[in-house]
Amino acid sequence: MNALSFFMAIGPWQIAIIVMVVLLLFGGKKIPELMRGLGSGIKEFKDASREDDKLDEKKD
């Protein structure tokens, strides 16, 4: 089972259950903070990978 077929197997009920569990665990006020932190982490990762690509191009 590859990753694509795994995500295709997740239906709307499973997504709703996951959202409810996240709401119960973290509360409504913490979720925007968590998403903001996740977004900034992804942005930093992309920036770092771009810098690494630029360094590789300069070496060639």
C-alpha positions in Angstrom: 0.0 0.0 0.0 1.6 3.2 -1.1 1.1 6.7 0.4 -1.3 7.8 -2.3 -3.7 4.9 -1.8 -3.5 5.4 2.0 -4.7 9.1 1.6 -7.4 8.0 -0.9 -8.7 5.6 1.7 -9.4 8.4 4.2 -13.0 9.5 4.0 -14.9 12.5 5.3 -15.9 10.7 8.5 -12.3 9.9 9.3 -11.2 13.5 8.7 -14.1 14.7 10.9 -13.0 12.4 13.8 -9.4 13.6 13.5 -10.5 17.2 13.6 -12.7 16.5 16.7 -9.8 14.8 18.5 -7.4 17.7 17.7 -10.0 20.2 19.0 -10.5 18.2 22.2 -6.7 17.8 22.8 -5.6 21.3 22.0 -8.7 23.5 22.3 -9.9 26.1 19.9 -7.5 28.9 21.0 -4.3 26.8 20.6 -4.9 25.6 17.0 -4.2 28.9 15.2 -0.9 29.1 17.2 0.0 25.6 16.2 -0.8 26.2 12.5 1.2 29.5 12.6 4.2 27.6 14.0 3.8 24.8 11.4 3.6 27.4 8.6 6.7 29.2 9.8 8.6 25.9 10.1 7.7 24.9 6.6 8.8 28.3 5.3 12.1 28.0 7.0 12.6 24.5 5.6 11.9 25.8 2.1 14.3 28.7 2.5 17.0 26.4 3.8 16.6 24.0 0.9 16.7 26.9 -1.6 20.0 28.1 0.0 21.4 24.6 -0.3 20.4 24.4 -4.0 22.1 27.7 -4.6 25.3 26.5 -2.9 25.2 23.3 -5.0 24.9 25.4 -8.2 27.9 27.6 -7.2 30.0 24.5 -6.7 29.3 23.2 -10.2 
